[in-house]
């Protein structure tokens, strides 16, 4: 019998979807799902939600709920992490302070000043979790869904021997979108995608073994298709390879789209896809959810009609099934760069194809990325390397230097202005940075 621990189970949509997927595998239908969260109310809703899936599917599974992390982790075979360190009252300042200085943020959970400060607060929590994993289930597979993905995984992979990878739905989600644009059934698409989280590139994208990039280039000429992903389509048209993750996210990760109001208006305001680029989109989204989540969950639990038990598109359940002896599975995961991408730094967290079976993870050697792709990746990797080192050592100077090289920040502010902004952000966050003794650059 497999035991799967959910740390941060109060992330209800993830918990419901991942639990549903797990039970669709015969090897996992009798699993013990151990839910853990620090919010008792959210934890109880999660328990009820997963139990409802078990009852509707008639699965011989067990659902546990606990606020004790050690209890959830004890003898677990797999650990899924979906935590959020702090609420909107904490991380709103990650977005609002940079805006005051002219750095306009759409999402702010992965890169830039906001992503770096989220990493500074979250890395100590993640290291506490992974040390508990070492104590209570050292042979478990640890699957991280928490952002900022690359910085958190890099910190844990540096500090722990546990089998760790980070999972993001942007790779398969983008591949499905591109397949839809060219009219291809998704099961006929194959691709090689590599780079860094939220900024990987489809080095190959094929339909029935034939290069599909000419069809994608033709598709983006359609105004409706172009407007669905304006930022990413512009990147593709100029850099020749399609990037993962939404236009809203990608607009923050480079110099080109958010450094002037006219560019924000042109590229980041009128897209029709998910989070096209509105300032503080994710902050507003979370604030809205805080007011409605209880009613939403109650409504879901009270549905008379059967809920769908069909498997979704996330990787986690496939990975756990393969790890427990089921069919081997390939996915894109965040792993240390052990010569996998030869023109990115050794040890950095990269997102590459990975095969998993009962022997563990087998990352795929990719080789060099195209120069126009690796140039952008390399800048962001080095920012992440400095930020992780800052988080592990409590060095405020490195926080400043990391943010000084962030592409968008550097396009908008001088070094002196960046220093002033970072000092203000450090002061705002000092109660949440236990690894720091000083809060001034």
C-alpha positions in Angstrom: 0.0 0.0 0.0 1.4 3.4 -1.0 1.3 6.4 1.3 1.3 9.8 -0.3 1.7 13.0 1.9 0.2 16.3 0.8 2.1 19.2 2.4 0.0 22.3 1.9 -3.2 20.4 1.4 -5.2 23.5 1.9 -4.4 24.4 -1.7 -7.7 22.9 -2.6 -7.8 22.8 -6.4 -4.4 21.1 -6.5 -5.3 18.7 -3.8 -8.6 17.6 -5.4 -7.1 17.3 -8.8 -4.0 15.4 -7.8 -5.9 13.0 -5.5 -8.4 12.3 -8.3 -5.6 11.5 -10.7 -3.8 9.2 -8.1 -6.8 6.9 -7.7 -7.1 6.3 -11.5 -4.1 4.1 -11.4 -4.7 0.5 -10.2 -1.5 0.4 -8.3 -2.6 3.5 -6.3 -6.3 3.0 -5.8 -5.8 1.7 -2.2 -3.3 4.5 -1.3 -3.2 6.3 2.0 -3.6 10.0 1.4 -2.2 11.9 4.3 -3.2 15.6 4.2 -1.3 18.2 6.1 -1.8 22.0 6.4 -1.4 24.7 9.0 -4.9 26.0 8.5 -7.4 23.7 10.2 -10.4 24.9 8.3 -8.8 24.5 4.9 -7.4 21.1 6.0 -10.9 19.9 6.9 -12.3 21.0 3.6 -9.5 19.2 1.9 -10.2 16.0 3.8 -13.9 16.2 2.9 -13.1 16.8 -0.7 -10.7 13.9 -1.1 -13.0 11.6 0.9 -15.8 12.5 -1.5 -13.6 11.4 -4.5 -12.8 8.2 -2.7 -16.5 7.5 -1.9 -17.7 8.3 -5.4 -15.0 6.2 -7.0 -15.5 3.3 -4.6 -11.8 3.2 -4.0 -10.3 1.1 -1.1 -8.2 4.2 -0.1 -7.6 5.8 3.2 -7.8 9.6 3.8 -6.0 11.1 6.8 -5.7 14.7 7.9 -3.3 16.2 10.4 -1.6 19.5 11.3 1.5 17.6 12.4 4.0 17.4 9.5 6.0 14.6 10.9 2.8 12.4 11.2 1.9 13.1 7.6 5.5 12.3 6.4 6.0 9.1 8.5 6.9 6.3 6.0 5.5 8.2 3.0 6.4 6.9 -0.4 5.8 10.2 -2.1 5.5 13.8 -0.9 3.6 16.5 -2.8 4.3 20.1 -1.8 1.8 22.9 -2.6 2.5 25.4 0.1 2.1 29.1 0.0 4.3 30.9 2.6 2.3 33.8 3.8 -1.0 35.4 2.6 -1.7 38.4 0.4 -1.1 40.7 3.4 2.6 39.5 3.3 3.4 39.2 -0.4 1.3 42.1 -1.7 4.4 44.3 -0.8 6.5 42.2 -3.2 4.3 43.7 -6.0 3.4 47.1 -4.6 6.8 48.3 -3.6 8.5 47.7 -7.0 5.5 49.4 -8.7 6.2 52.5 -6.7 9.7 52.5 -8.2 8.4 51.8 -11.8 8.7 48.0 -12.0 5.3 46.8 -13.2 4.4 43.3 -12.2 1.7 41.0 -13.5 2.2 37.7 -11.6 5.3 38.1 -9.5 5.7 34.6 -8.1 8.6 33.3 -10.1 11.2 36.0 -11.0 12.0 39.6 -10.6 12.0 41.4 -7.2 8.7 39.9 -6.2 9.8 36.3 -7.1 13.1 36.7 -5.3 11.5 38.0 -2.1 9.0 35.1 -2.2 12.0 32.8 -2.5 13.8 34.4 0.4 10.7 33.8 2.6 9.9 30.3 1.3 13.3 28.7 1.1 13.7 28.4 4.9 10.3 26.7 5.1 11.1 24.3 2.3 14.4 23.4 3.9 12.5 22.6 7.2 10.1 20.4 5.2 12.9 18.6 3.3 14.8 17.9 6.5 11.6 16.4 8.0 11.5 14.2 4.9 15.0 13.1 5.5 14.0 12.1 9.1 10.7 10.5 8.4 10.7 9.1 4.8 14.2 9.5 3.4 13.5 7.2 0.4 10.4 9.2 -0.7 10.1 11.0 -3.9 9.5 14.7 -3.3 7.4 16.5 -6.0 7.3 20.3 -5.6 4.5 22.5 -7.1 5.3 25.6 -5.1 6.7 28.8 -6.8 9.3 30.2 -7.4 9.9 26.7 -8.7 13.5 27.0 -9.9 14.9 28.8 -6.8 13.1 26.5 -4.3 14.2 23.3 -6.1 17.8 24.6 -6.4 18.0 25.4 -2.7 16.6 21.9 -1.7 18.7 20.1 -4.2 21.8 21.8 -2.9 21.0 21.0 0.7 19.4 17.6 0.7 20.0 14.0 -0.6 16.3 13.4 -1.1 15.0 12.6 -4.6 13.5 16.0 -5.6 11.9 17.4 -8.7 9.7 20.3 -9.5 6.6 20.0 -11.6 4.9 22.7 -13.7 1.9 22.3 -16.1 3.2 25.0 -18.5 5.1 22.5 -20.7 2.1 20.2 -21.5 -0.3 23.1 -21.3 1.6 25.0 -24.0 2.0 21.9 -26.1 -1.7 21.4 -26.0 -2.3 25.0 -27.0 0.1 24.8 -30.0 -1.6 21.5 -31.1 -5.0 23.2 -31.0 -3.6 26.1 -33.1 -2.5 23.9 -35.9 -5.5 21.5 -35.7 -3.5 18.5 -34.5 -4.7 15.8 -32.1 -2.5 16.1 -29.1 -1.7 12.4 -29.0 0.0 12.8 -32.4 2.3 15.6 -31.1 5.9 14.9 -29.9 8.3 17.5 -28.7 11.6 18.1 -27.0 11.4 21.0 -24.5 14.3 22.3 -22.4 15.5 25.4 -20.6 14.5 26.7 -17.2 11.1 26.7 -15.4 8.6 29.1 -17.1 11.2 29.8 -19.7 11.9 26.5 -21.5 11.9 26.2 -25.3 10.4 23.7 -27.7 13.6 22.7 -29.5 11.5 20.3 -31.6 7.7 20.3 -32.1 6.5 17.6 -34.4 3.2 16.3 -35.7 3.4 12.6 -36.7 7.1 12.9 -36.9 7.1 16.0 -39.2 8.3 19.5 -38.1 5.3 21.5 -37.1 7.0 24.8 -36.7 6.0 26.0 -40.2 2.3 25.4 -39.2 2.8 27.3 -36.0 4.3 30.2 -37.9 1.3 30.2 -40.2 -1.1 30.0 -37.3 0.2 33.0 -35.5 -0.5 35.2 -38.6 -4.2 34.8 -37.6 -5.1 37.9 -35.5 -7.2 35.8 -33.1 -4.3 33.4 -32.5 -1.8 36.2 -32.2 -3.9 38.0 -29.6 -4.3 34.9 -27.5 -0.6 35.0 -26.6 0.8 38.4 -27.7 4.0 38.4 -25.7 4.9 34.7 -26.4 4.0 35.1 -30.1 6.3 38.1 -30.3 9.1 36.1 -28.6 8.5 33.2 -31.0 8.4 35.4 -34.2 11.7 37.1 -33.2 13.6 34.3 -31.4 12.4 31.3 -33.5 11.5 28.9 -30.7 8.3 28.9 -28.7 8.6 29.4 -24.9 6.6 27.8 -22.2 4.4 29.6 -19.7 1.8 32.4 -20.3 2.4 35.8 -21.8 1.7 37.4 -18.4 4.6 35.5 -16.8 6.9 35.9 -19.8 6.3 39.7 -20.0 8.1 39.9 -16.6 11.2 37.8 -17.5 12.9 40.0 -20.0 13.6 43.6 -21.1 11.1 43.9 -24.0 7.5 44.3 -22.9 7.0 46.1 -19.5 9.6 48.8 -19.3 7.4 51.6 -20.7 3.7 52.4 -20.4 3.3 52.4 -24.2 4.8 48.9 -24.4 2.6 47.6 -21.6 -0.4 49.0 -23.5 0.7 47.5 -26.8 1.8 44.0 -25.7 0.4 43.3 -22.2 -3.1 44.7 -22.0 -5.2 43.3 -24.8 -4.2 39.7 -25.0 -7.1 37.2 -24.8 -5.3 34.3 -23.1 -4.8 33.6 -19.4 -3.4 36.6 -17.4 -2.5 38.6 -20.4 -0.5 41.2 -18.4 -2.6 43.3 -16.2 -0.7 44.9 -13.3 -1.0 42.8 -10.1 -3.3 40.3 -11.7 -2.4 37.5 -9.4 -2.7 39.6 -6.3 -6.2 40.7 -7.3 -7.0 37.0 -8.1 -5.9 35.8 -4.7 -7.7 38.6 -2.8 -10.9 37.7 -4.6 -10.4 34.0 -3.8 -9.9 34.8 -0.1 -13.5 36.1 0.0 -15.1 33.2 -2.0 -13.2 30.0 -1.4 -15.4 28.7 1.5 -18.5 29.2 -0.6 -16.9 27.6 -3.6 -15.8 24.5 -1.6 -19.2 24.1 0.1 -20.9 24.3 -3.3 -18.5 21.7 -4.7 -19.1 19.3 -1.8 -22.9 19.8 -2.0 -23.2 18.9 -5.7 -25.9 16.3 -6.4 -24.5 15.4 -9.8 -21.6 13.1 -9.9 -18.2 14.8 -10.3 -15.7 13.7 -13.0 -13.2 11.1 -11.8 -11.3 11.2 -15.1 -7.6 11.6 -15.0 -6.3 15.2 -15.6 -3.1 16.4 -17.2 -0.7 16.8 -14.2 2.4 14.7 -14.0 2.5 13.7 -10.3 0.2 10.7 -10.4 2.0 9.2 -13.4 5.4 9.7 -11.7 4.3 8.1 -8.4 2.8 5.2 -10.4 6.0 4.6 -12.3 8.1 5.0 -9.1 6.0 2.3 -7.5 6.5 -0.2 -10.3 3.9 0.8 -12.9 4.6 1.9 -16.5 7.6 4.1 -17.0 6.7 7.7 -17.6 8.4 10.7 -19.3 7.8 14.3 -18.2 9.6 17.7 -18.0 11.0 18.1 -14.5 13.2 20.6 -12.6 16.5 18.9 -11.8 20.1 19.9 -11.2 22.1 20.5 -14.4 24.5 17.7 -14.5 25.8 18.4 -17.9 22.2 18.1 -19.3 22.2 21.6 -20.9 25.8 22.2 -21.7 25.7 26.0 -22.1 24.0 26.6 -18.7 25.9 26.5 -15.4 26.6 23.1 -13.8 24.3 22.5 -10.8 21.8 25.1 -11.8 18.1 24.1 -11.7 17.0 23.3 -15.3 13.8 22.0 -16.8 14.5 19.1 -19.1 12.8 15.8 -20.2 13.0 13.2 -17.5 12.1 9.5 -17.5 11.0 7.9 -14.2 10.7 4.2 -13.3 11.1 2.2 -10.2 14.8 2.9 -10.2 14.2 6.7 -10.0 14.6 9.7 -12.2 16.6 9.6 -15.4 17.1 13.1 -16.8 17.8 13.4 -20.5 21.0 15.0 -21.9 19.9 17.9 -24.2 23.2 19.5 -25.2 23.5 23.2 -26.0 20.4 25.5 -26.3 20.3 27.9 -29.3 22.3 31.0 -28.5 19.3 33.4 -28.6 17.5 31.2 -26.1 20.4 30.5 -23.7 21.3 34.2 -23.6 18.0 34.9 -21.8 18.0 31.7 -19.8 21.6 32.4 -18.6 20.8 35.8 -17.2 17.8 34.5 -15.3 19.8 31.5 -14.0 22.5 33.7 -12.6 19.9 35.9 -10.9 18.4 32.7 -9.4 21.9 31.5 -8.3 22.6 34.7 -6.5 19.1 34.8 -4.9 19.4 31.2 -3.6 22.9 31.9 -2.2 21.5 35.0 -0.5 18.6 33.0 1.0 21.0 30.3 2.3 23.5 32.7 3.8 21.4 35.7 4.8 23.4 38.1 2.7 21.4 41.2 1.8 24.1 42.4 -0.6 23.5 39.4 -2.8 19.8 40.1 -2.7 20.5 43.5 -4.2 23.0 42.1 -6.7 20.5 39.5 -7.9 17.8 42.0 -8.4 20.2 44.4 -10.1 20.6 41.9 -12.9 16.9 41.1 -13.2 16.2 42.0 -16.8 13.0 44.1 -16.3 14.3 45.8 -13.1 17.6 46.7 -14.9 15.7 48.1 -17.9 13.7 50.5 -15.6 15.9 51.5 -12.7 19.5 52.7 -12.0 21.7 50.8 -9.5 21.1 53.4 -6.8 17.3 53.2 -7.3 17.5 49.4 -7.2 19.4 49.6 -3.9 16.8 51.9 -2.4 14.0 49.6 -3.5 15.7 46.5 -2.2 16.3 48.1 1.2 12.6 49.0 1.5 11.6 45.5 0.6 14.1 44.0 3.1 12.7 46.2 5.8 9.2 45.2 4.9 10.1 41.5 5.1 12.4 41.4 8.1 9.8 39.5 10.2 9.8 36.7 7.6 13.6 36.3 7.0 15.0 34.5 10.0 18.2 33.7 8.1 19.1 37.5 7.9 20.8 39.5 10.6 20.9 42.8 8.7 18.2 44.3 6.5 20.1 46.9 4.6 22.3 46.6 1.5 
